[in-house]
C-alpha cells in the first residue's frame, strides 16, 4: 500500500498552552514522518476556505473568530495509514468522548477548545495540504524507516499500478549489448530510483536487487521481477474492502477509466466500479446479477450481460439506468468482447450461441456535436459541432444540404437554438458572444456580446437570453436595427435564503409567455424568474437532491410543455419538464412550487 499524507493543525489554544512539542512527539513516536511544518496566523478568508463545509452551521462565525485569535501550527505527516491513525491519535471531536491516551482525551475538556485538527480522508488531506502548503512539502528517506516498516516482506507499499506499468515498459524497452533485456545492479538502481521518485533508499534498492537475483547471474529481467512480486503477495491475507456479497466472477482494470471493475451474480451489487485511490465505489444493480462485462472506448460505455439474457449498455458516469438494452439471447450470457477495430460486440451464451452485433454510424462532423435541432418550418435538422461548423440536413433522405464553418472563429460552439419563428439560428460560444444567423445561407444577422468571457450555454425567444458558467442570465433585445448589441439586463439573483439565484453553472433555460423564465444548474437547482422585473418567483429542488451524488444532481435540460390550442387561456397552468442525469424526467407545477410527477 502506498504511503499516505495527512494535514494536522495545532489550533490557537494548543499553541498558547505549549502543547506543540507533545503533539509532534506522539506522531514521531508512532513512526510517522514530518514533511512540512510552519507557525502561521491565517486570515479570515483563508480559514473560511478551510472550513467551507461548515459555512452553514450556526457556530461558524464563532469558529472563525476563535481560529483567528492566535497563531496556529500547520503540519504534514507521512506514513502508512496515517490519515486514519492520525484521527485515532487526536481522539474524538468532543474531548469528553475521547479515550485516555489520545491527545484530546489527555489535554482537552471542551469541544470549542479541542486543541487540534486532523484530515478525515485521503481526499480532504490532499485538499488541505494544497491550501496550507501551496509551496509544496519535503520528500526524503529516513534511515529508521527499515525499523518501522517491514520493507522486505511488503515492497508493494511503495508502489502502485502506474509504477508497475512504467517498470514493465522500461524493462521491455531496455536492451544490453549482448541482446539480453535484464538490468544490472547499477541500471536497476537508476530505473527504480527514477520511477519511484526516491521512495526507496540506495540500500533498499540494492537489497531488493539481490533478493530477486536468486540465480546470481548479475541481472534482473521483467519475468524475474514480476514473479518475485507475485510470490511475495501469495501469502498475504490483508482484507482491503468487501465489494460484493457473492462470488466475484470477473475483475478488470481499465486505464481509460482509471478504475477497477468487478461483477457478481447478485441483485444489489451486480457490478462495482472503484478508483485506484479507493475513495468511492459505484454500483450497478441488475436482477439476477452480472456474469460478464467489457468496456467500449469510443463511444465510452460499459457492456454487461448475465442470467436475464439481456445485454445492457451503460454510461460509465451515470449508473442509475442503462443507456440501452440489446435482447436476443435465449440463455444466460457467459462472456462479452468488444472488438474495437471492427466496431463489433461479440456475446456468448450458455446454449452455445454467439452473436456478432455491429453498429455503423455515419460521421457527420469532425468534432463533437454540441446540438442537433429539428426545424418544423423547413423539415430540416441543423447540427453544430465544437469546431464551429453548422450543417443543415434533409430529414427524409439524410443528405447534407448546406454547411458553414468557423461560426465563432477558432472558438467552439457551446449552444444553439432557433428563434420563435424558426427562421433564424442563434449560436453561443465559449467567449460569451451570441450570434444570430440565416442558417439557410450562412449569413450572420446580428452579434451580441456579453460583458465577460464566460461560456454561453443556451439562448431563447424574442428576447435573446444567454446563460452559462458565470451563473448569470444575460438578456439581449432582438433589435434588427443594430448589428452589434449589448445586454439590456443581467440577472444574477439578488434574493436571500432559498431564493438567491444559482450557485453553480447554469445548464439550461426555458421561457413561458408572457414573462416566466426558468433556469437550471448542474447542482440540481431550478430557479423560476419574472423576466420583466428580474424577481425570483421560486426555487425548485427534487426532494432527495442532497442524497444524490454530484454526477446525478445535474439538470441536463428544462422545457415548458406548451399547448398552443390551450395557450389562449391566460390562467392555464403550463407544466415544466426537467431532464436529470440520474435518468429521471420530472414534472413541476411552477404555480404551486412543487414536483407533481417523476
Protein Blocks (a to p, Z undefined) as FASTA:
>chain_A
ZZddddddddfklmmnopmmmmmmmmmmnopacfbdcdddddfklmmmmmmmmmmpmklm
mmmmmmmmpccdddddddehklmmmmmmnopfblmlpcehiaklmmgcbfklgopacdfb
fklmmmmmmmmmmnopaddddfklmmmpcfklmmmlmpcfklmmmmmmmmmmpccfkopa
bdcfklmmmmmmmmnnomacfklmmmmmmmmmmnonopacfklmmmmmmmmmmmpccdfb
dfbfcdcfbdcddfklopacdddddfklmbacddfkomaccddddehiafbdcddfbdcd
dddddfkopacdddfkbmkbcfbdcehiabdcfbdcddfknopacdddfkopacdddddd
ddfbfbdcfbdcddfklopacdddfkopacdddfklopafbdcehklojaccfbdcddfk
opaccdddfkopacdddfknopafbdcddfbfbdcfbdehjbdcdddjkopacdddddfk
bmbdcdfbdcehjaehjlnojfbdcfbdcdddfkbccdddfkopacdddfknopafbdcd
dfklmmpcfklmpcfbdcddddfklmmpmklccddddddfkopacdddfknopafbZZ
